[in-house]
Amino acid sequence: MSARQKPRRLPPFSGVLVLVMASTGLVVVDLTIVAIGLPLISADIADGASAESVVVTYMVAMGALTQIVGSLSDRWGRRSLFLAGIGVFTLSSLAATAAPDLLWLNIARVAQGAGAAAIMANGIPLLSDRYAGEERDLAIGAWGSFATAAGLLAPVFGGVLAESFGWRAVFAVNLPLGAAAWALAVRVLPRAPGTDGAGASGGGAARRTDWLGGLLLMLGLGAATLLMLRPGETPWSARDTAVLVTACAATAAFLAVQLRAPAPTLELRMFTRPAFSGAMLAVLLSRVLTIGGSVYLVLYFSDGLGMSPTGAGLLMTPIFLAQIVMGMVGSKLIGTRPPGLVIGAGYALKGVGFAALALLITPGTPWWALVVPLLAWGAGGGIAGAPVMAVAVRVTAPERVGMVAGTVSTLASLGAGVGTAALGAVFALRGGPGAEAVTDGARAVLGVSAALAAVAVLVAVTLIGPRRVPGRAPAPAAQGPAPAERRPVPGTEDPVPPAEEGDEGDSSRART
């Protein structure tokens, strides 16, 4: 950084940043907003039957496709896939709004999930192409904090829409927002190398696409997601066993294919780098804690404290406010502090929030007594979450950023499912009907979450050491689009360029 440049607190404003944040917000909100309208959907077009499949189909489609789309964006281009994702997401939202029956709605949700995968997988790569150095870290931090905040706001927003305008409104709201996002994308997304046209491998990339690996990954992740979303109170069946065997066999076959594929969907050698593996574990643990913990905390608010859905959603406000503010702080800190220590400190603060809530909650606890622990939860999540994304990008070759984004999104989806299922089992062991039993179950979930946060601290400080993360390159002085990255001659690139301990130049130099 030159002497004339002042340290930034926020990333430079750009159309790309607004586009990525807004589009990601749409996708994340749709993960939970529809759940609010399930009773109305059941009564209207499901003949009173359960409409949970409307949530499941979206999660399965997005979780199974994100890694594949992320890898394809490195070869086919960011712009075209991002535009296709927004278009598919918006048109399928129109189909969902007009759905005459549950089958139609589920088909529309599968298409929505496919569009959402393309949006999520291209978010980090687009920001990485647009920004560099400190500005890139801040932009990724803003993106991550906004996405988390949108997910936490979704239940309140969905409740207002469903109660005021009916269940179709939760899909109809995507139409003007999606159309505006598509128009903005056409205007601001560049056609430069790395964002459109040929990918890192040149014109023959499409012929090298790992179709077999992609199909195996879709099968494995889809089966695993279905298994995690099964109702916890139902007994294990032969069908569940078949789904489990399918998930394991497809995943094992996928890993075997990746070791031999010339252009793999997932470059397994990335995981031999401790900092990358640590960042991915941190992403997984973060979603287990955040999604799993919040589900049963909201249940405590409603059944333990007797709050309305709107009141319970408003009491979650301290979490997302602190997450947004401290996410930018975390992105700033990794420029001057070891990333592993920053991430570890964030998880430590998050764990303190969980532990304090576990000690404080009772059926008679006043709501205001929970505000400080909720702020600690959100602040810790913000400090830890944003740097994790930046570290993953820093230790990866530029031509693999789409693959990394797909891995991050896939692990986040798996973490959400694992967190809901595993912590649901913890809740079932201690919880039950009645305010006292619900409180006991929520207390057990929060206690386990605090212990998992401690594990995340150990992962961060052990694997994401200062010598394992290359220093970031300085941001360009101009505010225009970042210069095109210097890419290797097709066929000679190393999928994972060296950036091990003692070598802090390669990754930074590639982005300069």
BAGUTI-566209 format. One record per residue (C-alpha): residue in three letters; y, z, x. Coordinates in steps of 0.001 Angstrom, whole numbers, padded with zeros to 6 digits, always signed. Layout:
<recs>
ALAYZX...
</recs>
This chain:
<recs>
MET+000000+000000+000000SER+003370-001013+001470ALA+006207+001433+001929ARG+008181-000310-000818GLN+005431+000107-003417LYS+005377+003309-005421PRO+002099+004815-006616ARG+001365+003789-010191ARG+000499+006069-013056LEU-000449+003297-015466PRO-001838-000210-014928PRO+000666-003070-015235PHE+000924-004284-018797SER-000814-007602-019400GLY-002270-009609-022232VAL-005727-009348-020668LEU-005600-005542-020699VAL-004448-005447-024339LEU-007128-007966-025306VAL-009996-006157-023596MET-008989-002728-024942ALA-008476-003957-028510SER-011713-005980-028586THR-013727-003127-027101GLY-012198-000780-029668LEU-013498-003018-032474VAL-017020-002960-031049VAL-017136+000790-030415VAL-015666+001654-033813ASP-018336-000445-035518LEU-021040+001684-033880THR-020155+004659-036070ILE-017697+003601-038771VAL-020399+001953-040885ALA-022428+005176-040996ILE-019677+006715-043140GLY-020203+004095-045834LEU-024017+004254-045944PRO-024210+006277-049196LEU-021938+003751-050915ILE-023958+000815-049532SER-027194+002391-050758ALA-025803+002870-054240ASP-024296-000622-054465ILE-026689-003168-052927ALA-029749-001242-051741ASP-030963-000085-055169GLY-030571+003508-054040ALA-032822+003040-050992SER-031788+004175-047532ALA-029371+001816-045805GLU-029854+003221-042297SER-031141-000178-041171VAL-027540-001395-041314VAL-026739+000860-038348VAL-030050+000268-036559THR-029880-003546-036557TYR-026420-003539-034962MET-027416-001098-032226VAL-030681-002903-031462ALA-029028-006318-031183MET-026185-005094-028990GLY-028374-002909-026786ALA-030933-005665-026218LEU-028422-008418-025404THR-025674-006734-023367GLN-027433-006888-019979ILE-028423-010511-020536VAL-024939-011612-021567GLY-023405-009713-018664SER-025577-011582-016182LEU-024887-014925-017854SER-021132-014347-017639ASP-021445-014331-013831ARG-022920-017855-014029TRP-021410-019449-017113GLY-017916-017929-017048ARG-016110-015010-018667ARG-013705-016918-020891SER-016190-019006-022835LEU-018580-016118-023492PHE-015784-013717-024447LEU-014324-016226-026921ALA-017785-016852-028356GLY-018340-013104-028711ILE-015109-012536-030623GLY-015783-015554-032841VAL-019333-014461-033698PHE-018252-010860-034283THR-015441-011887-036655LEU-017454-014439-038640SER-020373-012041-039021SER-017927-009379-040253LEU-016888-011854-042968ALA-020547-012363-043870ALA-021079-008593-044021THR-018027-008159-046265ALA-019465-010664-048747ALA-023096-009472-048518PRO-024780-009562-051950ASP-027855-007596-050847LEU-029219-005450-048031LEU-031140-008291-046313TRP-027981-010408-046043LEU-026081-007418-044658ASN-028742-006696-042023ILE-028734-010334-040841ALA-024957-010190-040549ARG-025226-006974-038547VAL-027647-008590-036083ALA-025078-011348-035514GLN-022351-008717-035173GLY-024386-006961-032508ALA-024793-010220-030569GLY-021040-010808-030631ALA-020417-007202-029634ALA-022716-007612-026610ALA-020661-010563-025359ILE-017430-008588-025773MET-018671-005444-024040ALA-020343-007251-021155ASN-017160-009142-020267GLY-014627-006305-020524ILE-014925-004866-017006PRO-015321-008316-015340LEU-012145-009616-016994LEU-010206-006573-015809SER-011722-006918-012333ASP-010624-010572-012199ARG-007110-009751-013418TYR-006382-006648-011312ALA-007128-005455-007781GLY-007009-002191-005833GLU-005332+000769-007508GLU-004260-001357-010465ARG-007883-002283-011153ASP-008984+001362-011109LEU-006185+002277-013525ALA-006982-000632-015836ILE-010671+000253-015958GLY-009707+003881-016574ALA-007466+002906-019489TRP-010240+000725-020924GLY-012868+003469-020688SER-010625+006175-022128PHE-009527+003977-025027ALA-013117+003011-025836THR-014215+006658-025951ALA-011225+007649-028057ALA-011909+004807-030501GLY-015482+006003-030933LEU-014329+009535-031677LEU-011695+008329-034170ALA-014095+006023-036013PRO-015570+008632-038430VAL-012103+009647-039679PHE-010941+006040-039967GLY-014146+005004-041705GLY-013919+007877-044174VAL-010421+006896-045231LEU-011349+003227-045672ALA-014578+003897-047569GLU-013050+006498-049879SER-009961+004393-050606PHE-011276+000823-050801GLY-015087+000950-050840TRP-017727+000191-048215ARG-016805-003475-047818ALA-013475-002415-046328VAL-015175-001100-043172PHE-016227-004705-042428ALA-013173-006470-043853VAL-010850-004611-041484ASN-012430-006562-038606LEU-011246-009915-039983PRO-007505-009844-039204LEU-008085-007863-036011GLY-010791-010239-034806ALA-008689-013317-035613ALA-005727-011864-033721ALA-007974-011016-030746TRP-009381-014554-030653ALA-005889-016102-030728LEU-004744-013766-027933ALA-007851-014577-025872VAL-007170-018320-026104ARG-003657-017676-024837VAL-004177-015165-022011LEU-007647-015730-020547PRO-007409-017962-017484ARG-009648-020912-016714ALA-009744-020014-013014PRO-013052-019837-011083GLY-014933-016686-012015THR-013504-016590-015524ASP-014537-019973-016866GLY-016587-022944-015854ALA-019116-022617-013109GLY-020337-019204-012196ALA-021010-017775-008811SER-023851-020119-008245GLY-022086-023345-009060GLY-023048-026112-011434GLY-026797-025444-011174ALA-026493-021855-012392ALA-027646-022632-015913ARG-030851-024142-014565ARG-031528-020886-012665THR-031057-018636-015683ASP-033745-015977-015946TRP-034910-016775-019484LEU-038264-014966-019163GLY-036645-011808-017847GLY-034050-011933-020608LEU-036692-012217-023336LEU-038723-009335-021855LEU-035622-007154-021616MET-034677-007892-025220LEU-038178-006948-026344GLY-038301-003756-024265LEU-034826-002484-025150GLY-035166-003469-028791ALA-038452-001574-029134ALA-037057+001448-027277THR-033953+001533-029470LEU-036014+001363-032653LEU-038145+004245-031408MET-035134+006420-030593LEU-033612+005774-034009ARG-036699+006811-035996PRO-036131+009818-038281GLY-037006+012965-036368GLU-038581+014718-039340THR-041208+012037-039970PRO-044669+012470-038371TRP-045712+010224-035495SER-047604+007160-036713ALA-049723+004337-035341ARG-046715+002061-035756ASP-044655+004334-033526THR-047392+004235-030893ALA-047423+000436-030999VAL-043640+000327-030588LEU-043834+002734-027629VAL-046554+000674-025911THR-044526-002502-026503ALA-041394-000953-025003CYS-043220+000286-021893ALA-045182-002926-021328ALA-042157-005194-021817THR-040004-003064-019511ALA-042658-003014-016779ALA-043101-006780-017053PHE-039323-007268-016903LEU-039059-005251-013678ALA-041887-007254-012138VAL-040186-010536-013046GLN-036873-009352-011566LEU-038488-008845-008162ARG-039426-012537-007991ALA-036783-014353-010053PRO-034388-016498-007923ALA-031459-015529-010189PRO-032510-012268-011872THR-030956-010830-015001LEU-030750-007492-013172GLU-030547-007375-009371LEU-032730-004351-008626ARG-031468-004102-005049MET-028198-002744-006408PHE-030031+000490-007188THR-030961+000976-003528ARG-027319+001854-002939PRO-026912+005610-003657ALA-023364+005317-005000PHE-024376+002674-007538SER-027424+004639-008683GLY-025304+007774-008959ALA-022714+005964-011070MET-025391+004597-013407LEU-027015+008028-013812ALA-023589+009475-014555VAL-023008+006855-017263LEU-026363+007665-018864LEU-025794+011438-018782SER-022248+011052-020084ARG-023421+009291-023250VAL-026270+011747-023756LEU-023740+014593-023661THR-020900+012973-025587ILE-022780+011292-028429GLY-025554+013865-028766GLY-023201+016814-028483SER-020586+015437-030888VAL-023120+014597-033627TYR-024317+018185-033930LEU-020892+019712-033358VAL-019565+017747-036341LEU-022568+018973-038330TYR-021562+022540-037437PHE-017987+021845-038567SER-019173+020584-041955ASP-022195+022807-042714GLY-021364+025834-040546LEU-017628+026107-041200GLY-017606+024306-044555MET-014990+021731-043510SER-014479+018397-045254PRO-015389+015167-043390THR-011711+014466-042788GLY-011120+018001-041534ALA-014124+017809-039228GLY-012878+014514-037840LEU-009405+015907-037249LEU-010839+018878-035368MET-012370+016376-032927THR-008847+015094-032158PRO-008326+017335-029084ILE-011307+015659-027417PHE-010034+012090-027641LEU-006406+013010-026874ALA-007441+014816-023682GLN-009862+011985-022859ILE-007120+009343-022955VAL-004621+011331-020875MET-007050+012617-018257GLY-008836+009278-017969MET-005720+007890-016321VAL-005501+010975-014123GLY-009093+010503-012979SER-008440+006846-012134LYS-005436+007915-010091LEU-007257+010687-008234ILE-009978+008468-006782GLY-007317+006706-004745THR-006645+009859-002709ARG-009736+012031-003259PRO-013466+011418-002703PRO-014754+009763-005916GLY-017869+011940-006039LEU-015792+015118-006015VAL-013464+013800-008723ILE-016377+012792-010951GLY-018198+016067-010248ALA-015077+018083-011108GLY-014785+016210-014397TYR-018368+016971-015371ALA-017910+020589-014318LEU-014914+020919-016651LYS-016866+019192-019417GLY-019744+021631-018891VAL-017350+024578-019136GLY-016172+023227-022483PHE-019741+022938-023764ALA-020629+026441-022549ALA-017521+027973-024106LEU-018273+026331-027451ALA-021880+027567-027313LEU-020598+031124-026838LEU-017800+030942-029410ILE-019218+029251-032474THR-020311+031360-035421PRO-020168+030712-039186GLY-016891+032621-039218THR-015178+031317-036073PRO-011594+030187-036844TRP-010997+026536-036052TRP-008073+027219-033737ALA-010327+029238-031398LEU-012245+026012-030621VAL-009256+023899-029588VAL-009160+024953-025908PRO-012897+024316-025288LEU-012575+020962-027067LEU-009643+020082-024801ALA-011749+021014-021761TRP-014564+018783-023047GLY-012213+015815-023473ALA-010312+016382-020222GLY-013520+016627-018216GLY-014892+013493-019824GLY-011702+011597-019015ILE-011604+012730-015382ALA-015261+011814-014835GLY-015677+008733-017002ALA-013019+006366-015707PRO-013837+006779-011968VAL-017531+006136-012642MET-016715+002625-013860ALA-014405+001994-010909VAL-017045+003157-008408ALA-019651+000837-009928VAL-017289-002118-009504ARG-016216-001131-005986VAL-019726-001061-004547THR-020773-004369-006121ALA-020153-007931-004962PRO-017513-009733-007094GLU-020047-012312-008304ARG-022166-009501-009784VAL-019477-007676-011797GLY-020703-009125-015107MET-024211-007904-014329VAL-022817-004444-013559ALA-020863-004387-016819GLY-024028-005275-018713THR-025915-002484-016961VAL-023172+000041-017777SER-023103-000944-021457THR-026895-000991-021737LEU-027262+002471-020179ALA-024463+003757-022402SER-026319+002520-025487LEU-029590+004029-024260GLY-027814+007289-023467ALA-026419+007453-026990GLY-029898+006962-028452VAL-031572+009383-026063GLY-028867+011971-026627THR-029122+011773-030397ALA-032941+011923-030345ALA-033464+014524-027600LEU-030691+016868-028669GLY-031832+016337-032248ALA-035185+017781-031238VAL-033396+020762-029700PHE-031428+021221-032903ALA-034590+021026-035025LEU-036216+023826-033011ARG-033371+026244-033733GLY-031563+024826-036737GLY-032255+024567-040437PRO-030538+024827-043829GLY-027705+027277-044208ALA-024604+028014-042180GLU-026308+030495-039845ALA-029214+028170-039014VAL-026912+025180-038466THR-024803+027292-036138ASP-027866+028383-034157GLY-028989+024769-033799ALA-025554+023591-032692ARG-025326+026469-030198ALA-028661+025440-028672VAL-027523+021802-028400LEU-024274+022816-026704GLY-026133+025062-024264VAL-028465+022233-023243SER-025452+019928-022938ALA-023799+022374-020546ALA-026965+022400-018407LEU-027058+018585-018358ALA-023398+018542-017313ALA-024390+020683-014315VAL-027047+018092-013447ALA-024365+015393-013637VAL-022229+017384-011187LEU-025102+017462-008679VAL-025716+013718-009124ALA-022062+012908-008504VAL-021478+015025-005410THR-024858+014101-003879LEU-025077+010345-004468ILE-021427+009280-004714GLY-020390+010536-001287PRO-017078+009472+000324ARG-018844+007363+002980ARG-020911+005557+000345VAL-017950+004171-001598PRO-015795+001555+000166GLY-012045+001972+000072ARG-010235-000147-002479ALA-008117-003097-001494PRO-004372-002873-002137ALA-003162-004452-005346PRO-001210-007694-005003ALA+002546-007280-005135ALA+003009-009903-007819GLN+002416-009055-011448GLY+000741-012357-012258PRO-003006-012910-012363ALA-004901-011756-009318PRO-005623-014537-006800ALA-008962-016269-007032GLU-011655-014434-005144ARG-013127-016087-002073ARG-016686-016875-003036PRO-019568-017783-000734VAL-021008-021263-000497PRO-023584-021694-003313GLY-027047-020781-002146THR-025851-018640+000786GLU-024497-015612-001009ASP-026103-012197-000631PRO-026555-010721-004128VAL-025789-007274-002757PRO-023470-007475+000280PRO-023701-004516+002643ALA-021404-001605+001914GLU-023440+001273+003201GLU-022265+004346+004998GLY-019766+003554+007680ASP-018942+000096+006286GLU-015951+000265+004023GLY-014641-003225+004437ASP-016920-005711+002724SER-016371-004860-000914SER-012635-004429-000477ARG-012279-007598+001578ALA-014109-009610-001079ARG-011421-008727-003595THR-008403-009163-001357
</recs>
